[in-house]
Amino acid sequence: MTLSRRDFLKIGGASCIVAGTGAALAGCAPAGGADGPLAETGDAALVGYEPVNFREEVDVLIIGSGYAGLAAAMAPALAGKSIAIIEKQGQIGGDSATSCCFMFANGTELQQAAGNPVTIDEYWEASAERLSAGWDEYPWFGDWVKGKTYANTRFVDSAINDFGAKFQEPCTEAELPRLYGSVILPADGIGSGGPNILQPIAAKLKELGVDIRCGLRATALIEDGEGAVVGCRFENPLSGKLVDIKARATVLATGGFADNGEMVAEHLPEWANRAQLVHGCIGEGHRMAEAAGARMFGMDSSLERCNLMGDIPNCTTWGYWTPVVLVLPNGKRFIEEAQSHDAAQAALDAGYTQWWSIFDDRAFKARAIAHSVEGNIKSRQDVYVKADTLDDLAAGMDVPADTLKATFARYDELVAAGEDADFGKEAWLDSLQPPYHALKLNVCRYKTSGGVMVGPNNQVLDGEDNEIPGLYAAGAVALQSFASISACMATGYYVGETLAAL
Ligand SMILES: Cc1cc2nc3c(=O)[nH]c(=O)nc-3n(C[C@H](O)[C@H](O)[C@H](O)COP(=O)(O)OP(=O)(O)OC[C@H]3O[C@@H](n4cnc5c(N)ncnc54)[C@H](O)[C@@H]3O)c2cc1C
């Protein structure tokens, strides 16, 4: 269901902006349309809706506890603000907790200590034009994106220095030939952000007095008579109990909408029938913001910022750090392997919904991925094959042995020539050595991009591109994160810096 205008429940001076999440919409519209009732309303009240009743008040109210939500709390917590982070699920973390955590940063103390001399100023100077491009109608965008880019660096520094997060020493160029310099990882490599980054930050936030509460779902933003957002209504889905929290600033950090079939069908119809990997990101923040008058941006694939994935996401990244050969169920190679985002769509384009990732023992030794290789093989024995010969590998994978052997013969030829004339692979263009290992992946959706746009002060923009007072956003619900984990962290941290100064 899409709301094209605001629906108000006028109650006691403050209004609930009904989002249609956890609340029935029937009967919410005033009888006379948006301009007011045609008939006297008297004591009329909407069935099922309680009047706004603030029982708590904080400086900063953050909805959602993924990286964006936690990052938004960091600077205000250090500045002594009162903060509540409210999470609808039974535990914190959202999609962030299961993310591969393939992150980008520049000029961090971590990178400089590892001998990477690039400063954030140098990085910005080299990238400003590219990062600012495409938003000319917003004259403030260049300054905003500069602030976010620097916030990315400050997030990593603060996460380590102030919040005890643990990152891995950045990879050398030999370890990571493609994208060397900008990629950083949690301490135990790909897929280990939960224990190394998310949990330490949450623990320190609690120590600083942040109220992190699970099991409460935001159902409606609350605004004052002037149109400023002044808090949010939450519902305990088990007891039905309502909690209205007043706040000077309310931050939407509610993630994407990949788990909402209806929204995916509307905005990304080509993905509607794809399996999906995530649970809980159903676009509630998008809808609450839309009900508050926010304009929605880029939720379709037009900006080409989101992608399909394999259902063993860590595995899709390994080609950056080790030789991998990707083949379709017909045994044929179909794409260059030192990437993570493109294989699923390429498999679909070739007429398949599955593909195999084949690697050798080196994958178990590469420190950036070793934990995830062990872990994924252990948890996905159902789709794991190990073999000493290509014949046995083909039999285990149930692909035509002759085709697989021809694929490997051709790949070895390209390796010998030093050039991948078929798919342009440059990093880790090496032959695989037995024993061979293979995992089968299924195409699925796992993240979305697009949603609200935040303005120069990190407040959500309305339909006329004015900032909605009191309403902030970060992470996958916000266009400018483009659903990249480091941008989710950075947009969260940037909002937090704004709020620390309030
Ligand atoms: C398996 C996987 C691997 C990924 N790997 C990478 C990667 O390596 N690199 C990369 O750049 N990106 C990756 N991504 C994408 C990236 O992880 C996400 O875009 C990012 O984690 C989103 O962070 P977030 O804080 O915005 O949202 P989330 O982490 O989803 O957090 C949002 C939180 O808000 C809560 N919430 C939602 N609605 C409400 C409500 N109404 N009331 C209260 N709480 C609510 C949710 O329960 C959730 O906990 C991956 C995603 C997945 C699923």
The ligand as a MOL file (V3000), in Angstrom:
LIG
                    3D

  0  0  0     0  0            999 V3000
M  V30 BEGIN CTAB
M  V30 COUNTS 53 58 0 0 0
M  V30 BEGIN ATOM
M  V30 1 C 23.8410 -11.1470 3.6870 0
M  V30 2 C 24.1880 -9.7230 3.3450 0
M  V30 3 C 25.4740 -9.3870 3.0160 0
M  V30 4 C 25.7990 -8.0620 2.7240 0
M  V30 5 N 27.0790 -7.7650 2.4540 0
M  V30 6 C 27.4140 -6.4790 2.2040 0
M  V30 7 C 28.7660 -6.1170 2.0290 0
M  V30 8 O 29.6920 -6.9200 2.1810 0
M  V30 9 N 29.0560 -4.8150 1.7250 0
M  V30 10 C 28.0650 -3.8900 1.5900 0
M  V30 11 O 28.3870 -2.7370 1.2520 0
M  V30 12 N 26.7730 -4.1950 1.8070 0
M  V30 13 C 26.4270 -5.4600 2.1370 0
M  V30 14 N 25.1340 -5.7720 2.3920 0
M  V30 15 C 24.1430 -4.6890 2.4830 0
M  V30 16 C 24.2640 -4.0110 3.8510 0
M  V30 17 O 24.5780 -4.9750 4.8230 0
M  V30 18 C 22.9860 -3.2990 4.2300 0
M  V30 19 O 22.6720 -2.3560 3.2260 0
M  V30 20 C 23.1780 -2.5800 5.5640 0
M  V30 21 O 23.5070 -3.5050 6.5760 0
M  V30 22 C 21.9280 -1.8350 5.9720 0
M  V30 23 O 22.1880 -1.2570 7.2210 0
M  V30 24 P 21.0550 -0.4320 7.9570 0
M  V30 25 O 21.5630 -0.1080 9.3170 0
M  V30 26 O 20.5850 0.6500 7.0890 0
M  V30 27 O 19.8430 -1.4680 8.0530 0
M  V30 28 P 19.7320 -2.8180 8.8700 0
M  V30 29 O 21.0310 -3.3770 9.2430 0
M  V30 30 O 18.7810 -3.7000 8.1320 0
M  V30 31 O 19.0400 -2.3380 10.2080 0
M  V30 32 C 17.7300 -1.8380 10.2100 0
M  V30 33 C 17.1070 -2.2180 11.5390 0
M  V30 34 O 15.8920 -1.5260 11.7020 0
M  V30 35 C 14.9650 -2.3930 12.2960 0
M  V30 36 N 13.6190 -1.9020 11.9900 0
M  V30 37 C 13.0310 -1.8470 10.7710 0
M  V30 38 N 11.7830 -1.3600 10.8820 0
M  V30 39 C 11.5980 -1.0810 12.1970 0
M  V30 40 C 10.5070 -0.5690 12.9420 0
M  V30 41 N 9.3470 -0.2850 12.3530 0
M  V30 42 N 10.6460 -0.4020 14.2800 0
M  V30 43 C 11.8090 -0.7270 14.9070 0
M  V30 44 N 12.8770 -1.2610 14.2390 0
M  V30 45 C 12.7590 -1.4140 12.9080 0
M  V30 46 C 15.2660 -3.7200 11.6390 0
M  V30 47 O 14.7320 -4.7970 12.3880 0
M  V30 48 C 16.7830 -3.7020 11.6130 0
M  V30 49 O 17.3420 -4.2530 12.7750 0
M  V30 50 C 24.7850 -7.0830 2.7210 0
M  V30 51 C 23.4710 -7.4160 3.0430 0
M  V30 52 C 23.1780 -8.7190 3.3720 0
M  V30 53 C 21.7740 -9.0540 3.7460 0
M  V30 END ATOM
M  V30 BEGIN BOND
M  V30 1 1 1 2
M  V30 2 1 2 3
M  V30 3 2 2 52
M  V30 4 2 3 4
M  V30 5 1 4 5
M  V30 6 1 4 50
M  V30 7 2 5 6
M  V30 8 1 6 7
M  V30 9 1 6 13
M  V30 10 2 7 8
M  V30 11 1 7 9
M  V30 12 1 9 10
M  V30 13 2 10 11
M  V30 14 1 10 12
M  V30 15 2 12 13
M  V30 16 1 13 14
M  V30 17 1 14 15
M  V30 18 1 14 50
M  V30 19 1 15 16
M  V30 20 1 16 17
M  V30 21 1 16 18
M  V30 22 1 18 19
M  V30 23 1 18 20
M  V30 24 1 20 21
M  V30 25 1 20 22
M  V30 26 1 22 23
M  V30 27 1 23 24
M  V30 28 2 24 25
M  V30 29 1 24 26
M  V30 30 1 24 27
M  V30 31 1 27 28
M  V30 32 2 28 29
M  V30 33 1 28 30
M  V30 34 1 28 31
M  V30 35 1 31 32
M  V30 36 1 32 33
M  V30 37 1 33 34
M  V30 38 1 33 48
M  V30 39 1 34 35
M  V30 40 1 35 36
M  V30 41 1 35 46
M  V30 42 1 36 37
M  V30 43 1 36 45
M  V30 44 2 37 38
M  V30 45 1 38 39
M  V30 46 1 39 40
M  V30 47 2 39 45
M  V30 48 1 40 41
M  V30 49 2 40 42
M  V30 50 1 42 43
M  V30 51 2 43 44
M  V30 52 1 44 45
M  V30 53 1 46 47
M  V30 54 1 46 48
M  V30 55 1 48 49
M  V30 56 2 50 51
M  V30 57 1 51 52
M  V30 58 1 52 53
M  V30 END BOND
M  V30 END CTAB
M  END
